[in-house]
Amino acid sequence: MFISPAYAQGAGAAGGGDFLTAILPFVLIIAIFYFFLIRPQQKKQKEHREKLAAIRRGDTIVSGGGLVGKVTKVRENNDELEVEIAPGTRVVVLRNLVFDVTSKTAPATQEASKETGSKGRRGSRSKSEEAAGSEEESADA
């Protein structure tokens, strides 16, 4: 009816594999959390930081408070953006509080080369480019 003390002590010595089987589920759970939760979140954060660093004049952004506007001025020294949320209404938004960049403009080097390349040549732009250019000029005024 009772187990002899010698038999009970012998079972404990042979249980070295029990520690491995006890810790294996925890290791698997940690690995699953890393690959399905932590790693994808780190990738999203990295992409978001890259988006914020690439904001420039003319981009359309959504602020953390839900304001949608167009960046009119980028102040590099203290990471502030001047954003036009309505015609004639400009607010200053911290770069870190930008939620999303919804519309990107072409890089400044490409814009500058297009402008200098098309000056002095009449008829080099298509009608759609001229219409888009006149809309931008009227929006800036």
C-alpha atoms as one frame of an Amber mdcrd trajectory, in Angstrom:
protein
   0.000   0.000   0.000   2.780   2.429   0.811   5.676   3.051  -1.582   9.021
   2.101  -0.190  11.431   5.053   0.375  14.082   3.487  -1.855  11.730   3.329
  -4.866  10.618   6.958  -4.404  14.218   8.214  -4.268  15.212   6.280  -7.392
  12.491   7.906  -9.509  13.770  11.398  -8.705  17.271  10.632  -9.944  16.061
   9.404 -13.338  13.906  12.535 -13.888  16.629  14.692 -15.534  14.604  14.906
 -18.743  11.628  16.343 -16.859  13.326  19.727 -16.581  13.722  19.911 -20.356
  10.116  18.953 -20.999   8.963  21.463 -18.387  10.884  24.405 -19.881  10.312
  23.559 -23.574   6.749  25.021 -23.739   7.978  28.333 -22.295  10.785  28.536
 -24.837   8.318  27.820 -27.651   5.909  30.497 -26.395   8.712  33.073 -26.266
   9.814  32.145 -29.801   6.244  32.435 -31.103   5.804  35.840 -29.452   9.056
  37.053 -30.967   8.311  35.987 -34.534   4.607  36.880 -34.592   4.431  39.978
 -32.379   7.733  41.613 -31.518   9.584  41.359 -34.837   6.736  42.671 -37.054
   6.187  45.572 -34.642   9.876  46.487 -34.834   9.664  46.510 -38.648   6.622
  48.811 -38.530   8.396  51.180 -36.153  11.449  51.294 -38.412   9.306  52.064
 -41.486   7.458  54.783 -39.554  10.748  56.407 -38.456  11.952  56.365 -42.080
   8.682  57.972 -43.226   9.022  60.726 -40.640  12.623  61.402 -41.599  11.659
  61.699 -45.285   8.900  64.305 -44.833   9.445  67.356 -47.016   7.560  70.364
 -48.317   4.469  69.461 -50.333   3.725  66.147 -48.583   0.217  65.554 -47.282
   0.242  64.273 -43.702  -2.141  63.149 -40.977  -1.219  64.410 -37.512  -1.654
  62.466 -34.300  -4.777  64.501 -33.550  -6.339  63.638 -36.903  -5.618  66.896
 -38.736  -4.933  66.417 -42.431  -2.802  69.026 -44.145  -0.026  69.839 -46.556
   3.494  70.543 -45.313   4.463  74.083 -46.276   7.733  74.397 -44.360  10.123
  71.959 -42.699  12.194  73.298 -39.826  15.168  70.950 -39.544  16.717  72.444
 -36.412  13.948  71.438 -34.008  11.882  68.883 -35.971   8.852  71.089 -36.485
   6.646  71.125 -39.564   4.465  73.984 -40.694   1.270  72.436 -42.048  -1.525
  74.143 -43.963  -4.802  72.559 -42.832  -7.069  75.000 -44.702  -6.395  77.812
 -47.176  -4.549  80.451 -45.167  -4.551  78.405 -41.930  -1.175  77.088 -40.910
  -0.256  75.197 -37.763   3.043  73.917 -36.401   3.225  70.158 -35.821   6.061
  68.219 -34.239   7.535  65.672 -36.617   7.234  62.883 -34.026   3.472  63.473
 -33.752   2.813  62.815 -37.435   0.684  59.701 -37.741   0.989  59.041 -41.467
   2.268  60.503 -44.739  -0.597  60.040 -47.175   0.848  61.712 -50.261   4.510
  62.025 -51.165   6.030  64.558 -53.524   8.882  63.837 -55.901  12.387  64.309
 -54.473  13.722  67.860 -54.681  16.615  66.902 -56.961  14.262  65.560 -59.605
  11.956  68.574 -59.341  14.860  70.987 -59.719  16.229  69.189 -62.768  12.784
  69.132 -64.393  12.304  72.850 -63.799  15.729  73.867 -65.083  15.484  71.489
 -68.023  12.108  72.808 -69.168  12.898  76.529 -68.846  13.636  78.259 -72.094
  11.995  75.610 -74.248   8.490  76.369 -75.391   6.141  73.482 -75.914   8.280
  70.961 -74.071   5.600  70.234 -71.466   2.432  68.349 -72.265  -0.973  69.926
 -71.720  -1.628  67.821 -68.610   1.701  68.928 -67.093   0.899  72.562 -67.877
  -2.559  72.210 -66.305  -1.078  70.616 -63.197   1.542  73.359 -63.014  -1.025
  76.137 -63.303  -3.165  74.499 -60.575  -0.143  74.383 -58.257   0.690  78.023
 -58.977  -2.896  79.126 -58.273  -2.922  77.054 -55.049   0.323  78.674 -53.878
  -1.052  82.184 -54.497
